[in-house]
Each structure stands twice: as C-alpha cells, then as structure tokens.
Amino acid sequence: MNIMSFGEIAKITDSRYELATLVSNRAREIVDGDDALIDTDLENPVSISMEEVYKGAVKFTTKERFEEIQAEKERRAEALRRELEQSEGEEEGDE
C-alpha cells in the first residue's frame, strides 16, 4: 500500500487525528489476534489497518452507535448462553 495523499485522507475524514486513532486501534486488534478484513499480502498490522480503512472495511462510528453495537453483542451472547443451558439441560434429561 502506498502512502495516502491528503486528498485520499480527506475522503475518509477531515481529521488526521481521527484517522490515526482509527488505524492504531484497528492495528492493536490485529496484533491481539483479529484477522484482516481484506485480502492482503501485507504483514505489518498498521499497514493492514491503513489498507482496511482505505478500502472501506473499517469505518468511523459515533459513541452512541458503538454502544448500540456492544449492547446487541451482549444480547446475542446472553441468548446463546441461555440456548446452551437449555440444550445441556435436555441432554441431562435424556440420560
């Protein structure tokens, strides 16, 4: 991936600080074990995250939207826990 021009950065955000924050947070996720969201030959987590942002695989979000997403993840996790508990209870009843 080439270094992005100011014009390319401006298409993503008008704040270089926001871009740096987004890229560094995503790079940290990659370092911590997340897979790349795009097909790439790059190995450096920062380069990968920059390319993900450039290609639109990673986008900015508001705090409110982030909280909505987190709440939905928690609801889904709780539903899966309940489903697992029910299936374990049914298996014990079968024995």
Distance bins in CASP14 RR format, pairs under 12 A and 6 or more apart:
PFRMAT RR
TARGET T0000
AUTHOR 0000-0000-0000
RMODE 2
METHOD distances of the structure
MODEL  1
1 8 0 0 0 0 0 1 0 0 0 0 0
1 23 0 0 0 0 0 1 0 0 0 0 0
1 38 0 0 0 0 0 1 0 0 0 0 0
1 40 0 0 0 0 1 0 0 0 0 0 0
1 41 0 0 0 0 1 0 0 0 0 0 0
1 42 1 0 0 1 0 0 0 0 0 0 0
1 43 0 0 0 0 0 1 0 0 0 0 0
1 44 0 0 0 0 1 0 0 0 0 0 0
1 46 0 0 0 0 0 1 0 0 0 0 0
1 47 1 0 1 0 0 0 0 0 0 0 0
1 48 0 0 0 0 1 0 0 0 0 0 0
1 49 0 0 0 0 0 1 0 0 0 0 0
1 50 1 0 0 1 0 0 0 0 0 0 0
1 51 1 0 1 0 0 0 0 0 0 0 0
1 52 0 0 0 0 1 0 0 0 0 0 0
1 53 0 0 0 0 0 1 0 0 0 0 0
1 54 1 0 0 1 0 0 0 0 0 0 0
1 55 0 0 0 0 1 0 0 0 0 0 0
2 8 0 0 0 0 1 0 0 0 0 0 0
2 42 0 0 0 0 0 1 0 0 0 0 0
2 47 0 0 0 0 0 1 0 0 0 0 0
2 50 0 0 0 0 1 0 0 0 0 0 0
2 51 0 0 0 0 1 0 0 0 0 0 0
2 54 0 0 0 0 1 0 0 0 0 0 0
3 9 0 0 0 0 0 1 0 0 0 0 0
3 46 0 0 0 0 0 1 0 0 0 0 0
3 47 0 0 0 0 0 1 0 0 0 0 0
3 50 0 0 0 0 1 0 0 0 0 0 0
3 51 0 0 0 0 0 1 0 0 0 0 0
3 54 0 0 0 0 0 1 0 0 0 0 0
4 10 0 0 0 0 1 0 0 0 0 0 0
4 11 0 0 0 0 1 0 0 0 0 0 0
4 12 0 0 0 0 1 0 0 0 0 0 0
4 13 0 0 0 0 0 1 0 0 0 0 0
4 16 0 0 0 0 0 1 0 0 0 0 0
4 19 0 0 0 0 1 0 0 0 0 0 0
4 20 0 0 0 0 0 1 0 0 0 0 0
4 23 0 0 0 0 0 1 0 0 0 0 0
4 47 0 0 0 0 0 1 0 0 0 0 0
4 50 1 0 0 1 0 0 0 0 0 0 0
4 51 0 0 0 0 1 0 0 0 0 0 0
4 53 0 0 0 0 1 0 0 0 0 0 0
4 54 1 0 0 1 0 0 0 0 0 0 0
4 55 0 0 0 0 0 1 0 0 0 0 0
5 11 0 0 0 0 1 0 0 0 0 0 0
5 12 0 0 0 0 0 1 0 0 0 0 0
5 54 0 0 0 0 0 1 0 0 0 0 0
6 12 0 0 0 0 0 1 0 0 0 0 0
6 13 0 0 0 0 0 1 0 0 0 0 0
6 14 0 0 0 0 0 1 0 0 0 0 0
6 16 0 0 0 0 1 0 0 0 0 0 0
6 19 0 0 0 0 0 1 0 0 0 0 0
7 13 0 0 0 0 0 1 0 0 0 0 0
7 14 0 0 0 0 0 1 0 0 0 0 0
7 16 0 0 0 0 0 1 0 0 0 0 0
7 19 0 0 0 0 0 1 0 0 0 0 0
7 54 0 0 0 0 0 1 0 0 0 0 0
8 16 0 0 0 0 0 1 0 0 0 0 0
8 19 0 0 0 0 0 1 0 0 0 0 0
8 50 0 0 0 0 0 1 0 0 0 0 0
8 51 0 0 0 0 0 1 0 0 0 0 0
8 53 0 0 0 0 0 1 0 0 0 0 0
8 54 1 0 0 1 0 0 0 0 0 0 0
8 55 0 0 0 0 0 1 0 0 0 0 0
8 56 0 0 0 0 0 1 0 0 0 0 0
9 15 0 0 0 0 1 0 0 0 0 0 0
9 16 1 0 0 1 0 0 0 0 0 0 0
9 17 0 0 0 0 0 1 0 0 0 0 0
9 18 0 0 0 0 1 0 0 0 0 0 0
9 19 1 0 1 0 0 0 0 0 0 0 0
9 20 0 0 0 0 0 1 0 0 0 0 0
9 22 0 0 0 0 0 1 0 0 0 0 0
9 23 0 0 0 0 0 1 0 0 0 0 0
9 50 0 0 0 0 0 1 0 0 0 0 0
9 53 0 0 0 0 1 0 0 0 0 0 0
9 54 0 0 0 0 1 0 0 0 0 0 0
10 16 0 0 0 0 1 0 0 0 0 0 0
10 18 0 0 0 0 0 1 0 0 0 0 0
10 19 0 0 0 0 1 0 0 0 0 0 0
11 19 0 0 0 0 0 1 0 0 0 0 0
11 53 0 0 0 0 0 1 0 0 0 0 0
11 54 0 0 0 0 1 0 0 0 0 0 0
11 55 0 0 0 0 0 1 0 0 0 0 0
11 56 0 0 0 0 0 1 0 0 0 0 0
12 18 0 0 0 0 1 0 0 0 0 0 0
12 19 1 0 0 1 0 0 0 0 0 0 0
12 20 0 0 0 0 0 1 0 0 0 0 0
12 22 0 0 0 0 1 0 0 0 0 0 0
12 23 0 0 0 0 0 1 0 0 0 0 0
12 50 0 0 0 0 0 1 0 0 0 0 0
12 52 0 0 0 0 0 1 0 0 0 0 0
12 53 1 0 0 1 0 0 0 0 0 0 0
12 54 1 0 0 1 0 0 0 0 0 0 0
12 55 0 0 0 0 0 1 0 0 0 0 0
12 56 0 0 0 0 1 0 0 0 0 0 0
12 57 0 0 0 0 0 1 0 0 0 0 0
12 58 0 0 0 0 1 0 0 0 0 0 0
12 59 0 0 0 0 1 0 0 0 0 0 0
12 60 0 0 0 0 1 0 0 0 0 0 0
13 19 1 0 1 0 0 0 0 0 0 0 0
13 20 0 0 0 0 1 0 0 0 0 0 0
13 21 0 0 0 0 1 0 0 0 0 0 0
13 22 1 0 0 1 0 0 0 0 0 0 0
13 23 0 0 0 0 0 1 0 0 0 0 0
13 53 0 0 0 0 1 0 0 0 0 0 0
13 54 0 0 0 0 0 1 0 0 0 0 0
13 56 0 0 0 0 0 1 0 0 0 0 0
13 58 0 0 0 0 0 1 0 0 0 0 0
13 59 0 0 0 0 1 0 0 0 0 0 0
13 60 1 0 0 1 0 0 0 0 0 0 0
14 60 0 0 0 0 0 1 0 0 0 0 0
15 21 0 0 0 0 1 0 0 0 0 0 0
15 22 0 0 0 0 1 0 0 0 0 0 0
15 60 0 0 0 0 1 0 0 0 0 0 0
16 22 0 0 0 0 0 1 0 0 0 0 0
16 23 0 0 0 0 0 1 0 0 0 0 0
17 23 0 0 0 0 0 1 0 0 0 0 0
17 24 0 0 0 0 0 1 0 0 0 0 0
17 60 0 0 0 0 0 1 0 0 0 0 0
18 24 0 0 0 0 0 1 0 0 0 0 0
18 25 0 0 0 0 0 1 0 0 0 0 0
18 53 0 0 0 0 0 1 0 0 0 0 0
18 59 0 0 0 0 0 1 0 0 0 0 0
18 60 1 0 0 1 0 0 0 0 0 0 0
18 61 0 0 0 0 0 1 0 0 0 0 0
18 62 0 0 0 0 0 1 0 0 0 0 0
19 25 0 0 0 0 0 1 0 0 0 0 0
19 26 0 0 0 0 0 1 0 0 0 0 0
19 46 0 0 0 0 0 1 0 0 0 0 0
19 49 0 0 0 0 0 1 0 0 0 0 0
19 50 0 0 0 0 1 0 0 0 0 0 0
19 53 1 0 0 1 0 0 0 0 0 0 0
19 54 0 0 0 0 0 1 0 0 0 0 0
19 58 0 0 0 0 0 1 0 0 0 0 0
19 59 0 0 0 0 0 1 0 0 0 0 0
19 60 0 0 0 0 1 0 0 0 0 0 0
20 26 0 0 0 0 0 1 0 0 0 0 0
20 27 0 0 0 0 0 1 0 0 0 0 0
20 46 0 0 0 0 1 0 0 0 0 0 0
20 49 0 0 0 0 0 1 0 0 0 0 0
20 50 0 0 0 0 0 1 0 0 0 0 0
20 53 0 0 0 0 0 1 0 0 0 0 0
21 27 0 0 0 0 0 1 0 0 0 0 0
21 28 0 0 0 0 0 1 0 0 0 0 0
21 49 0 0 0 0 0 1 0 0 0 0 0
21 53 0 0 0 0 0 1 0 0 0 0 0
21 58 0 0 0 0 0 1 0 0 0 0 0
21 60 0 0 0 0 1 0 0 0 0 0 0
22 28 0 0 0 0 0 1 0 0 0 0 0
22 29 0 0 0 0 0 1 0 0 0 0 0
22 46 0 0 0 0 0 1 0 0 0 0 0
22 49 1 0 0 1 0 0 0 0 0 0 0
22 50 0 0 0 0 1 0 0 0 0 0 0
22 52 0 0 0 0 1 0 0 0 0 0 0
22 53 1 0 0 1 0 0 0 0 0 0 0
22 54 0 0 0 0 0 1 0 0 0 0 0
22 56 0 0 0 0 0 1 0 0 0 0 0
22 57 0 0 0 0 0 1 0 0 0 0 0
22 58 1 0 0 1 0 0 0 0 0 0 0
22 59 0 0 0 0 1 0 0 0 0 0 0
22 60 1 0 0 1 0 0 0 0 0 0 0
22 61 0 0 0 0 1 0 0 0 0 0 0
23 29 0 0 0 0 0 1 0 0 0 0 0
23 30 0 0 0 0 0 1 0 0 0 0 0
23 44 0 0 0 0 0 1 0 0 0 0 0
23 45 0 0 0 0 1 0 0 0 0 0 0
23 46 1 0 0 1 0 0 0 0 0 0 0
23 47 0 0 0 0 1 0 0 0 0 0 0
23 48 0 0 0 0 1 0 0 0 0 0 0
23 49 1 0 1 0 0 0 0 0 0 0 0
23 50 1 0 1 0 0 0 0 0 0 0 0
23 51 0 0 0 0 1 0 0 0 0 0 0
23 52 0 0 0 0 1 0 0 0 0 0 0
23 53 1 0 1 0 0 0 0 0 0 0 0
23 54 0 0 0 0 1 0 0 0 0 0 0
23 58 0 0 0 0 1 0 0 0 0 0 0
23 60 0 0 0 0 0 1 0 0 0 0 0
24 30 0 0 0 0 0 1 0 0 0 0 0
24 31 0 0 0 0 0 1 0 0 0 0 0
24 45 0 0 0 0 1 0 0 0 0 0 0
24 46 1 0 0 1 0 0 0 0 0 0 0
24 49 1 0 0 1 0 0 0 0 0 0 0
24 50 0 0 0 0 0 1 0 0 0 0 0
24 53 0 0 0 0 0 1 0 0 0 0 0
24 58 0 0 0 0 0 1 0 0 0 0 0
25 31 0 0 0 0 0 1 0 0 0 0 0
25 32 0 0 0 0 0 1 0 0 0 0 0
25 34 0 0 0 0 0 1 0 0 0 0 0
25 45 0 0 0 0 0 1 0 0 0 0 0
25 46 0 0 0 0 0 1 0 0 0 0 0
25 49 0 0 0 0 1 0 0 0 0 0 0
25 52 0 0 0 0 0 1 0 0 0 0 0
25 53 0 0 0 0 0 1 0 0 0 0 0
25 58 0 0 0 0 1 0 0 0 0 0 0
25 60 0 0 0 0 0 1 0 0 0 0 0
25 61 0 0 0 0 0 1 0 0 0 0 0
25 66 0 0 0 0 0 1 0 0 0 0 0
26 32 0 0 0 0 0 1 0 0 0 0 0
26 33 0 0 0 0 0 1 0 0 0 0 0
26 34 0 0 0 0 1 0 0 0 0 0 0
26 35 0 0 0 0 0 1 0 0 0 0 0
26 36 0 0 0 0 1 0 0 0 0 0 0
26 37 0 0 0 0 1 0 0 0 0 0 0
26 38 0 0 0 0 0 1 0 0 0 0 0
26 45 0 0 0 0 1 0 0 0 0 0 0
26 46 0 0 0 0 1 0 0 0 0 0 0
26 47 0 0 0 0 0 1 0 0 0 0 0
26 48 0 0 0 0 1 0 0 0 0 0 0
26 49 1 1 0 0 0 0 0 0 0 0 0
26 50 0 0 0 0 1 0 0 0 0 0 0
26 51 0 0 0 0 0 1 0 0 0 0 0
26 52 1 0 0 1 0 0 0 0 0 0 0
26 53 1 0 0 1 0 0 0 0 0 0 0
26 54 0 0 0 0 0 1 0 0 0 0 0
26 56 0 0 0 0 0 1 0 0 0 0 0
26 57 0 0 0 0 1 0 0 0 0 0 0
26 58 1 0 1 0 0 0 0 0 0 0 0
26 59 0 0 0 0 0 1 0 0 0 0 0
26 60 0 0 0 0 0 1 0 0 0 0 0
27 33 0 0 0 0 0 1 0 0 0 0 0
27 34 0 0 0 0 1 0 0 0 0 0 0
27 36 0 0 0 0 0 1 0 0 0 0 0
27 42 0 0 0 0 0 1 0 0 0 0 0
27 44 0 0 0 0 1 0 0 0 0 0 0
27 45 1 0 1 0 0 0 0 0 0 0 0
27 46 1 0 1 0 0 0 0 0 0 0 0
27 47 0 0 0 0 1 0 0 0 0 0 0
27 48 1 0 0 1 0 0 0 0 0 0 0
27 49 1 0 1 0 0 0 0 0 0 0 0
27 50 0 0 0 0 1 0 0 0 0 0 0
27 51 0 0 0 0 0 1 0 0 0 0 0
27 52 0 0 0 0 1 0 0 0 0 0 0
27 53 0 0 0 0 0 1 0 0 0 0 0
27 58 0 0 0 0 0 1 0 0 0 0 0
28 34 0 0 0 0 1 0 0 0 0 0 0
28 45 1 0 0 1 0 0 0 0 0 0 0
28 46 0 0 0 0 1 0 0 0 0 0 0
28 48 0 0 0 0 0 1 0 0 0 0 0
28 49 0 0 0 0 1 0 0 0 0 0 0
29 35 0 0 0 0 1 0 0 0 0 0 0
29 36 0 0 0 0 0 1 0 0 0 0 0
29 37 0 0 0 0 1 0 0 0 0 0 0
29 45 0 0 0 0 1 0 0 0 0 0 0
29 46 0 0 0 0 0 1 0 0 0 0 0
29 48 0 0 0 0 0 1 0 0 0 0 0
29 49 0 0 0 0 1 0 0 0 0 0 0
29 52 0 0 0 0 0 1 0 0 0 0 0
29 58 0 0 0 0 1 0 0 0 0 0 0
30 36 1 0 0 1 0 0 0 0 0 0 0
30 37 0 0 0 0 1 0 0 0 0 0 0
30 38 0 0 0 0 0 1 0 0 0 0 0
30 40 0 0 0 0 0 1 0 0 0 0 0
30 42 0 0 0 0 0 1 0 0 0 0 0
30 43 0 0 0 0 0 1 0 0 0 0 0
30 44 0 0 0 0 1 0 0 0 0 0 0
30 45 1 0 1 0 0 0 0 0 0 0 0
30 46 0 0 0 0 1 0 0 0 0 0 0
30 47 0 0 0 0 1 0 0 0 0 0 0
30 48 1 0 1 0 0 0 0 0 0 0 0
30 49 1 0 0 1 0 0 0 0 0 0 0
30 50 0 0 0 0 0 1 0 0 0 0 0
30 51 0 0 0 0 0 1 0 0 0 0 0
30 52 0 0 0 0 1 0 0 0 0 0 0
30 57 0 0 0 0 0 1 0 0 0 0 0
30 58 0 0 0 0 0 1 0 0 0 0 0
31 43 0 0 0 0 0 1 0 0 0 0 0
31 44 0 0 0 0 0 1 0 0 0 0 0
31 45 1 0 1 0 0 0 0 0 0 0 0
31 46 0 0 0 0 1 0 0 0 0 0 0
31 48 0 0 0 0 0 1 0 0 0 0 0
31 49 0 0 0 0 1 0 0 0 0 0 0
32 45 0 0 0 0 1 0 0 0 0 0 0
33 45 0 0 0 0 1 0 0 0 0 0 0
33 48 0 0 0 0 0 1 0 0 0 0 0
34 45 0 0 0 0 1 0 0 0 0 0 0
34 48 0 0 0 0 1 0 0 0 0 0 0
34 49 0 0 0 0 1 0 0 0 0 0 0
34 52 0 0 0 0 0 1 0 0 0 0 0
34 57 0 0 0 0 0 1 0 0 0 0 0
34 58 0 0 0 0 0 1 0 0 0 0 0
35 45 0 0 0 0 0 1 0 0 0 0 0
35 48 0 0 0 0 1 0 0 0 0 0 0
35 52 0 0 0 0 0 1 0 0 0 0 0
35 57 0 0 0 0 0 1 0 0 0 0 0
36 42 0 0 0 0 1 0 0 0 0 0 0
36 43 0 0 0 0 1 0 0 0 0 0 0
36 44 0 0 0 0 0 1 0 0 0 0 0
36 45 0 0 0 0 1 0 0 0 0 0 0
36 47 0 0 0 0 0 1 0 0 0 0 0
36 48 1 0 1 0 0 0 0 0 0 0 0
36 49 0 0 0 0 1 0 0 0 0 0 0
36 50 0 0 0 0 0 1 0 0 0 0 0
36 51 0 0 0 0 1 0 0 0 0 0 0
36 52 1 0 0 1 0 0 0 0 0 0 0
36 55 0 0 0 0 0 1 0 0 0 0 0
36 57 0 0 0 0 1 0 0 0 0 0 0
36 58 0 0 0 0 0 1 0 0 0 0 0
37 48 0 0 0 0 1 0 0 0 0 0 0
37 49 0 0 0 0 1 0 0 0 0 0 0
37 51 0 0 0 0 1 0 0 0 0 0 0
37 52 1 0 1 0 0 0 0 0 0 0 0
37 53 0 0 0 0 1 0 0 0 0 0 0
37 54 0 0 0 0 0 1 0 0 0 0 0
37 55 0 0 0 0 1 0 0 0 0 0 0
37 56 0 0 0 0 1 0 0 0 0 0 0
37 57 1 0 1 0 0 0 0 0 0 0 0
37 58 1 0 0 1 0 0 0 0 0 0 0
37 59 0 0 0 0 0 1 0 0 0 0 0
38 47 0 0 0 0 0 1 0 0 0 0 0
38 48 1 0 0 1 0 0 0 0 0 0 0
38 49 0 0 0 0 0 1 0 0 0 0 0
38 50 0 0 0 0 0 1 0 0 0 0 0
38 51 1 0 0 1 0 0 0 0 0 0 0
38 52 1 0 1 0 0 0 0 0 0 0 0
38 53 0 0 0 0 0 1 0 0 0 0 0
38 54 0 0 0 0 1 0 0 0 0 0 0
38 55 1 0 1 0 0 0 0 0 0 0 0
38 56 0 0 0 0 1 0 0 0 0 0 0
38 57 1 0 1 0 0 0 0 0 0 0 0
38 58 0 0 0 0 1 0 0 0 0 0 0
39 48 0 0 0 0 0 1 0 0 0 0 0
39 51 0 0 0 0 1 0 0 0 0 0 0
39 52 0 0 0 0 0 1 0 0 0 0 0
39 55 0 0 0 0 1 0 0 0 0 0 0
39 57 0 0 0 0 0 1 0 0 0 0 0
40 47 0 0 0 0 1 0 0 0 0 0 0
40 48 1 0 1 0 0 0 0 0 0 0 0
40 49 0 0 0 0 0 1 0 0 0 0 0
40 50 0 0 0 0 0 1 0 0 0 0 0
40 51 1 0 1 0 0 0 0 0 0 0 0
40 52 0 0 0 0 1 0 0 0 0 0 0
40 54 0 0 0 0 0 1 0 0 0 0 0
40 55 0 0 0 0 1 0 0 0 0 0 0
40 57 0 0 0 0 0 1 0 0 0 0 0
41 47 0 0 0 0 0 1 0 0 0 0 0
41 48 0 0 0 0 1 0 0 0 0 0 0
41 51 0 0 0 0 0 1 0 0 0 0 0
42 48 1 0 1 0 0 0 0 0 0 0 0
42 49 0 0 0 0 1 0 0 0 0 0 0
42 50 0 0 0 0 1 0 0 0 0 0 0
42 51 1 0 0 1 0 0 0 0 0 0 0
42 52 0 0 0 0 1 0 0 0 0 0 0
42 54 0 0 0 0 0 1 0 0 0 0 0
42 55 0 0 0 0 0 1 0 0 0 0 0
43 51 0 0 0 0 0 1 0 0 0 0 0
44 50 0 0 0 0 1 0 0 0 0 0 0
44 51 0 0 0 0 0 1 0 0 0 0 0
45 51 0 0 0 0 0 1 0 0 0 0 0
45 52 0 0 0 0 0 1 0 0 0 0 0
46 52 0 0 0 0 0 1 0 0 0 0 0
46 53 0 0 0 0 0 1 0 0 0 0 0
47 53 0 0 0 0 0 1 0 0 0 0 0
47 54 0 0 0 0 0 1 0 0 0 0 0
48 54 0 0 0 0 0 1 0 0 0 0 0
48 55 0 0 0 0 0 1 0 0 0 0 0
48 57 0 0 0 0 1 0 0 0 0 0 0
48 58 0 0 0 0 0 1 0 0 0 0 0
49 55 0 0 0 0 0 1 0 0 0 0 0
49 56 0 0 0 0 0 1 0 0 0 0 0
49 57 0 0 0 0 1 0 0 0 0 0 0
49 58 1 0 0 1 0 0 0 0 0 0 0
50 56 0 0 0 0 0 1 0 0 0 0 0
50 57 0 0 0 0 0 1 0 0 0 0 0
50 58 0 0 0 0 1 0 0 0 0 0 0
51 57 0 0 0 0 1 0 0 0 0 0 0
51 58 0 0 0 0 1 0 0 0 0 0 0
52 58 1 0 1 0 0 0 0 0 0 0 0
52 59 0 0 0 0 1 0 0 0 0 0 0
53 59 1 0 0 1 0 0 0 0 0 0 0
53 60 0 0 0 0 1 0 0 0 0 0 0
59 65 0 0 0 0 0 1 0 0 0 0 0
59 66 0 0 0 0 0 1 0 0 0 0 0
59 69 0 0 0 0 0 1 0 0 0 0 0
60 66 0 0 0 0 0 1 0 0 0 0 0
61 67 0 0 0 0 1 0 0 0 0 0 0
61 68 0 0 0 0 1 0 0 0 0 0 0
61 69 1 0 0 1 0 0 0 0 0 0 0
61 70 0 0 0 0 0 1 0 0 0 0 0
62 68 0 0 0 0 1 0 0 0 0 0 0
62 69 0 0 0 0 0 1 0 0 0 0 0
63 69 0 0 0 0 0 1 0 0 0 0 0
63 70 0 0 0 0 0 1 0 0 0 0 0
64 70 0 0 0 0 0 1 0 0 0 0 0
64 71 0 0 0 0 0 1 0 0 0 0 0
65 71 0 0 0 0 0 1 0 0 0 0 0
65 72 0 0 0 0 0 1 0 0 0 0 0
66 72 0 0 0 0 0 1 0 0 0 0 0
66 73 0 0 0 0 0 1 0 0 0 0 0
67 73 0 0 0 0 0 1 0 0 0 0 0
67 74 0 0 0 0 0 1 0 0 0 0 0
68 74 0 0 0 0 0 1 0 0 0 0 0
68 75 0 0 0 0 0 1 0 0 0 0 0
69 75 0 0 0 0 0 1 0 0 0 0 0
69 76 0 0 0 0 0 1 0 0 0 0 0
70 76 0 0 0 0 0 1 0 0 0 0 0
70 77 0 0 0 0 0 1 0 0 0 0 0
71 77 0 0 0 0 0 1 0 0 0 0 0
71 78 0 0 0 0 0 1 0 0 0 0 0
72 78 0 0 0 0 0 1 0 0 0 0 0
72 79 0 0 0 0 0 1 0 0 0 0 0
73 79 0 0 0 0 0 1 0 0 0 0 0
73 80 0 0 0 0 0 1 0 0 0 0 0
74 80 0 0 0 0 0 1 0 0 0 0 0
74 81 0 0 0 0 0 1 0 0 0 0 0
75 81 0 0 0 0 0 1 0 0 0 0 0
75 82 0 0 0 0 0 1 0 0 0 0 0
76 82 0 0 0 0 0 1 0 0 0 0 0
76 83 0 0 0 0 0 1 0 0 0 0 0
77 83 0 0 0 0 0 1 0 0 0 0 0
77 84 0 0 0 0 0 1 0 0 0 0 0
78 84 0 0 0 0 0 1 0 0 0 0 0
78 85 0 0 0 0 0 1 0 0 0 0 0
79 85 0 0 0 0 0 1 0 0 0 0 0
79 86 0 0 0 0 0 1 0 0 0 0 0
80 86 0 0 0 0 0 1 0 0 0 0 0
80 87 0 0 0 0 0 1 0 0 0 0 0
81 87 0 0 0 0 0 1 0 0 0 0 0
81 88 0 0 0 0 0 1 0 0 0 0 0
82 88 0 0 0 0 0 1 0 0 0 0 0
82 89 0 0 0 0 0 1 0 0 0 0 0
83 89 0 0 0 0 0 1 0 0 0 0 0
83 90 0 0 0 0 0 1 0 0 0 0 0
84 90 0 0 0 0 0 1 0 0 0 0 0
84 91 0 0 0 0 0 1 0 0 0 0 0
85 91 0 0 0 0 0 1 0 0 0 0 0
85 92 0 0 0 0 0 1 0 0 0 0 0
86 92 0 0 0 0 0 1 0 0 0 0 0
86 93 0 0 0 0 0 1 0 0 0 0 0
87 93 0 0 0 0 0 1 0 0 0 0 0
87 94 0 0 0 0 0 1 0 0 0 0 0
88 94 0 0 0 0 0 1 0 0 0 0 0
88 95 0 0 0 0 0 1 0 0 0 0 0
89 95 0 0 0 0 1 0 0 0 0 0 0
END
